[in-house]
Amino acid sequence: MTDEELSFVTVSVQFSGMENGAYVRSSYTGKPEADPAYGQYLPQKIKEQNGQSAWCDLYYRFSYHIADKKAITVEARDRSIRGMMEGITEFWNETSLETLLVMTEEDVAKALDKIAAENSNDKITISISEDQISFDCMNELGMKEEGYKTGFVDTDALRIREKASDSASVSGLLPKKQKVFILSEEKGFYHVFVPGDAGLDGWVRKEYVDVQ
């Protein structure tokens, strides 16, 4: 099966079937159509060492609402839904286990809500909330918040970069006194996690962080 055929089966057929089912139930009950929803468990992220392990699991469930089905094509619907699913998978694959271990369920919900907003438009609205997420971690390796140094930004508008390099792309600006967790150090940079900011992590110049 080609990628295009697989996408058709997993997105087009599945979601069209759910919409038809919601329409039939609405016709019988006289109640408004329920918004279709999709849930998925993502592969566990795990690190094992000397018989001990650290791991994180994520289950998510999102729903979508189409106000006027005549105003959107199946292709446009599928593009938004596929973008949501791929965006969540990318977030999970690219976020390190070390970063996930210091994130809360609220942090993860904010990150996924941002992905939902990026894939919504005036014709389809994708929704996900903290109560639609199950995020669990277990840590036997000491890889946790208590095991990291805490720092505070000591300058105005500190650039946080994607890599430990002054030429790397800037992913955000951190205000003075912003709390960060220091995950590692490399080439004069700290790899930091910013709590409560949709799971933002990246690299900052170490001389601009006051380590506690």
QUITA-V852346 format. One record per backbone hydrogen bond with DSSP energy under -1.0 kcal/mol. CO is the residue of the C=O (numbers start at 1). NH is the residue of the N-H. If there is no record, write none. Layout:
co:CO nh:NH
co:CO nh:NH
This chain:
co:2 nh:6
co:3 nh:7
co:4 nh:8
co:5 nh:9
co:6 nh:10
co:7 nh:11
co:8 nh:13
co:9 nh:14
co:11 nh:15
co:12 nh:16
co:13 nh:17
co:14 nh:18
co:15 nh:19
co:16 nh:20
co:17 nh:21
co:18 nh:22
co:19 nh:23
co:20 nh:24
co:21 nh:25
co:22 nh:26
co:23 nh:27
co:24 nh:28
co:25 nh:29
co:26 nh:30
co:36 nh:64
co:38 nh:62
co:40 nh:60
co:45 nh:56
co:47 nh:54
co:49 nh:52
co:52 nh:49
co:53 nh:140
co:54 nh:47
co:55 nh:138
co:56 nh:45
co:57 nh:136
co:58 nh:42
co:59 nh:134
co:60 nh:40
co:62 nh:38
co:63 nh:127
co:65 nh:125
co:68 nh:71
co:73 nh:77
co:74 nh:78
co:75 nh:79
co:76 nh:80
co:77 nh:81
co:78 nh:82
co:79 nh:83
co:80 nh:84
co:81 nh:85
co:82 nh:86
co:83 nh:87
co:84 nh:88
co:85 nh:89
co:86 nh:90
co:87 nh:91
co:88 nh:92
co:89 nh:93
co:90 nh:94
co:91 nh:95
co:96 nh:100
co:97 nh:101
co:99 nh:102
co:100 nh:103
co:104 nh:108
co:105 nh:109
co:106 nh:110
co:107 nh:111
co:108 nh:112
co:109 nh:113
co:110 nh:114
co:111 nh:115
co:112 nh:116
co:113 nh:117
co:114 nh:118
co:115 nh:119
co:117 nh:120
co:124 nh:121
co:125 nh:65
co:127 nh:63
co:129 nh:132
co:130 nh:133
co:132 nh:61
co:134 nh:59
co:136 nh:57
co:138 nh:55
co:142 nh:144
co:144 nh:147
co:145 nh:148
co:149 nh:182
co:150 nh:212
co:151 nh:180
co:152 nh:210
co:153 nh:177
co:158 nh:174
co:160 nh:171
co:160 nh:172
co:161 nh:203
co:163 nh:165
co:165 nh:168
co:169 nh:162
co:172 nh:160
co:174 nh:158
co:175 nh:178
co:178 nh:153
co:180 nh:151
co:181 nh:193
co:184 nh:191
co:186 nh:189
co:188 nh:206
co:189 nh:186
co:190 nh:204
co:191 nh:183
co:191 nh:184
co:192 nh:202
co:193 nh:181
co:194 nh:197
co:197 nh:200
co:200 nh:194
co:202 nh:192
co:203 nh:161
co:204 nh:190
co:205 nh:208
co:206 nh:209
co:208 nh:154
co:210 nh:152
